[in-house]
Amino acid sequence: MIEAEAELKALMLRGLSGDAGAHRAFLTAVSGNLRAFFRSRMRGAPEDAEDLLQETLIAIHTRRDSYDPSYPVTAWIYAIARYRMIDHWRRRGRRGEHIPVEDAPELFTAAEDVAVDAKRDVARLLAMLPQKQRDSIRLVKLEGVSVKDAAAQTGLTESDVKISTHRGMKTLMRLMAEAEA
């Protein structure tokens, strides 16, 4: 984000402490970046980008108590934005824009290296989890499978998939924090 992480985090924490002005400033600061984020991904539907922006700002506002100050606020914001966009695509019954490969040479850039590194890092972290948590996270969080379908695929109950996913994500967050320290 254009705003420094430290500034956004300070505004967020002041907002959580009851400073309405800081909370308003926080939402204003992130809205420009989120607008650009959605517009770049929703090129064919700018009105959907605005709708997603509003949904995300509402989600940030209503879920602000779930923010853990030990993690970057921008990661939390973009996670919410990403889930809003995925929900939008699911409602619309599509997975995104289809672009012929020959029309998008910029897709094959150095950014692939970052994606490969990230995928390898995620695989390493997942390998540290028990099998049940690993499978639940892979299916629900990474592959976007519904909890019901994940339960059917793994032979677990829906409740067990939800609990395993939650506990696994909590463990992953702890492992990432330890790795940063």
Secondary structure, 3 states (H helix, E strand, C coil): CCCCHHHHHHHHHHHHCCCHHHHHHHHHHHHHHHHHHHHHHCCCCHHHHHHHHHHHHHHHHHCHHHCCCCCCHHHHHHHHHHHHHHHHHHHHCCCCCCCCHHHCHHHCCCHHHHHHHHHHHHHHHHHCCCHHHHHHHHHHHHCCCCHHHHHHHHCCCHHHHHHHHHHHHHHHHHHHHHHHC
